[in-house]
Amino acid sequence: MAENKKGFVLYADQKIIFEDLTNEEAGLLIKHIFSYVNDENPILEDRLLNMAFKPIKLQLKRDLVKYKEVKEKRSLAGQRSSELKKQQVLTKSTSVENVEQALTKSTSVEDVEQVSTKSTVIDNVNVNVNVIDNVNVNVINIIDQYFKDFENGSHIVEMARTQKTTVEVLKAYIPHFKLKANTEYLSYAKFVDHFRNTWLLNKNKGNIDANFKPAKTFD
């Protein structure tokens, strides 16, 4: 038996093998099977029992091959999963370090905003940057990027589905929401929540219907 393998299988159709044996012979055979799977290298001197054991032995060998194949596949899958997690952690760490280094070198709010837009960090980067004369520039505003991501991404599609409306209706409401949007959000998810809540509030008040179009003052 393979190392750390704790069990083996006898099959229901193998019952016919034992039916042709006496109780004593069946007992000797089952003892021999247990000795075999525990690698005790037993020897069957009885010709009849040896013949009865051969088909069981072949099945045990086939099961052992399958066991080793499954074990190897699981081991490889575990290694790939571990390597992927390490890569994700390394990528995230590198991205944050790049942003912090770039922010430290920035000398204006415009520079800071450019760094944030190009970074792979999804949520706002809450970093206090020491610039000339120790002036603190706090929290990068990427609201414009949020609007672009929402209008062209999957969240607006999912929201239309759950609210039983159309993407076009939600897009038509975006210019109106720009007048109500906050200047900063803790994350993109908070931005999406605010849009949905504001849209629902106006909808419940009867300000929005299937043919909703924003007034020109919202453009």
C-alpha positions in Angstrom: 0.0 0.0 0.0 1.2 3.5 -0.7 2.6 5.6 2.1 0.0 7.3 4.3 -2.8 5.4 2.5 -5.1 4.3 5.3 -7.7 2.1 3.5 -8.6 -0.1 0.5 -11.7 -1.2 -1.2 -13.4 -4.6 -1.6 -16.2 -4.6 -4.2 -19.6 -6.1 -3.9 -19.2 -8.3 -7.0 -16.2 -10.0 -5.3 -18.6 -11.7 -3.0 -18.8 -14.5 -5.5 -15.2 -15.4 -4.8 -15.9 -16.0 -1.1 -19.1 -17.9 -1.7 -17.2 -20.9 -3.2 -14.9 -21.1 -0.2 -15.5 -22.7 3.2 -15.7 -20.4 6.2 -12.2 -21.4 7.2 -10.8 -20.7 3.7 -12.7 -17.4 3.5 -11.1 -16.4 6.8 -7.6 -17.3 5.6 -8.2 -15.3 2.4 -9.4 -12.2 4.2 -6.4 -12.4 6.6 -4.1 -12.7 3.6 -5.7 -9.6 1.9 -5.0 -7.5 5.0 -1.5 -8.8 5.2 -1.0 -7.9 1.6 -2.3 -4.3 1.7 -0.1 -3.7 4.8 3.0 -4.7 2.9 3.7 -7.8 4.9 4.5 -9.8 1.8 2.4 -12.9 2.8 2.6 -16.1 0.8 -0.4 -18.3 0.0 0.6 -22.0 -0.2 -2.9 -23.2 -0.8 -3.4 -23.4 -4.6 -7.2 -22.7 -4.4 -6.8 -19.6 -2.2 -4.0 -18.4 -4.4 -6.3 -18.6 -7.4 -9.1 -16.8 -5.5 -6.8 -14.0 -4.4 -5.4 -13.2 -7.9 -8.4 -11.2 -9.2 -8.6 -9.3 -5.9 -4.9 -8.6 -6.1 -5.2 -7.2 -9.6 -8.0 -4.9 -8.6 -6.0 -3.7 -5.6 -3.1 -2.8 -7.9 -5.4 -0.9 -10.2 -6.9 1.1 -7.3 -3.4 1.9 -6.1 -2.5 3.4 -9.5 -5.6 5.5 -9.5 -4.9 6.7 -5.9 -1.3 7.8 -6.8 -2.6 9.6 -9.9 -5.2 11.5 -7.9 -2.7 12.3 -5.2 -0.2 13.7 -7.7 -2.9 15.9 -9.4 -4.0 17.3 -6.1 -0.4 18.0 -5.1 0.3 19.9 -8.4 -3.0 21.8 -8.0 -2.0 22.8 -4.5 1.4 24.0 -5.7 -0.1 26.1 -8.5 -2.6 27.6 -6.0 0.2 28.5 -3.6 2.3 30.0 -6.4 -0.7 32.1 -7.6 -1.3 33.4 -4.1 2.3 34.4 -3.7 2.2 36.2 -7.1 -0.9 38.1 -6.1 0.6 39.2 -2.8 3.8 40.2 -4.5 1.9 42.1 -7.3 -0.2 44.0 -4.7 2.8 44.8 -2.5 4.8 46.1 -5.5 1.8 48.2 -6.8 1.4 49.9 -3.4 5.2 50.5 -3.1 5.3 52.1 -6.6 2.4 54.4 -5.7 4.0 55.4 -2.4 7.3 56.1 -4.1 5.8 58.1 -6.9 3.6 60.1 -4.5 6.7 60.9 -2.3 8.4 62.3 -5.4 5.4 64.3 -6.5 5.4 68.1 -5.9 1.8 69.0 -7.0 -1.7 67.7 -6.7 -1.8 67.2 -10.5 1.2 64.9 -10.3 -0.4 62.9 -7.6 -3.6 62.4 -9.6 -1.7 61.1 -12.6 0.1 58.6 -10.4 -3.2 57.3 -9.0 -4.9 56.9 -12.4 -2.0 54.8 -13.7 -1.7 52.6 -10.6 -3.3 49.2 -10.3 -4.8 50.0 -6.9 -8.6 50.0 -7.3 -9.7 51.9 -4.2 -8.5 55.4 -3.3 -5.0 55.5 -2.0 -5.2 57.1 1.5 -1.6 58.4 1.8 -0.4 61.6 3.4 2.3 63.1 1.2 4.9 65.4 2.5 5.6 68.0 -0.2 7.3 71.4 -0.3 7.2 73.3 3.0 5.7 70.1 4.6 2.2 70.8 3.1 0.1 67.6 3.4 -1.8 66.5 0.3 -4.5 64.1 1.6 -6.4 61.5 -0.4 -6.4 61.3 -4.1 -9.7 62.2 -5.8 -10.5 59.8 -8.8 -14.2 60.5 -9.1 -14.0 61.2 -12.8 -12.5 57.7 -13.3 -15.3 56.2 -11.2 -17.9 57.7 -13.5 -16.1 56.3 -16.6 -15.7 52.9 -15.0 -19.4 52.8 -14.0 -20.8 54.0 -17.3 -18.7 51.5 -19.3 -18.5 48.6 -16.9 -20.5 45.7 -15.7 -21.9 47.3 -12.5 -24.4 49.5 -14.4 -25.6 46.4 -16.3 -26.1 44.4 -13.0 -27.8 47.4 -11.4 -30.2 47.7 -14.3 -31.0 44.0 -14.0 -31.6 44.0 -10.3 -33.7 47.3 -10.4 -35.7 46.0 -13.4 -34.8 49.0 -15.6 -32.5 49.5 -18.5 -28.9 50.6 -18.8 -30.0 53.5 -21.0 -32.2 54.9 -18.1 -29.4 54.6 -15.6 -26.9 56.3 -18.1 -29.4 59.1 -18.6 -29.4 59.7 -14.9 -25.6 60.0 -14.6 -25.4 63.7 -15.5 -28.0 64.4 -12.8 -26.0 62.4 -10.2 -22.9 64.3 -11.0 -24.5 67.3 -9.3 -25.1 65.2 -6.2 -21.9 63.1 -6.1 -19.5 63.5 -3.3 -16.0 64.9 -3.9 -14.4 61.8 -2.3 -15.4 58.2 -1.6 -13.7 55.5 0.4 -13.9 53.1 -2.5 -15.5 52.5 -5.9 -18.1 50.3 -4.2 -19.2 53.3 -2.0 -19.6 55.4 -5.2 -21.8 52.7 -6.8 -23.9 52.5 -3.6 -24.4 56.2 -3.5 -25.5 56.3 -7.2 -28.0 53.4 -6.6 -29.4 55.0 -3.5 -29.8 58.4 -5.1 -31.4 56.9 -8.2 -33.9 54.9 -6.1 -34.8 58.0 -4.0 -35.6 60.0 -7.1 -37.5 57.0 -8.6 -39.6 56.5 -5.5 -40.5 60.2 -5.5 -41.7 59.8 -9.0 -39.0 61.9 -10.6 -37.8 59.1 -12.8 -39.7 56.9 -15.3 -38.8 54.6 -18.2 -38.4 57.7 -20.4 -36.3 59.7 -18.0 -34.1 62.3 -19.6 -32.1 64.8 -17.6 -32.9 68.5 -18.0 -30.5 70.6 -20.0 -29.2 72.2 -16.7 -27.7 68.8 -15.8 -25.5 68.6 -18.9 
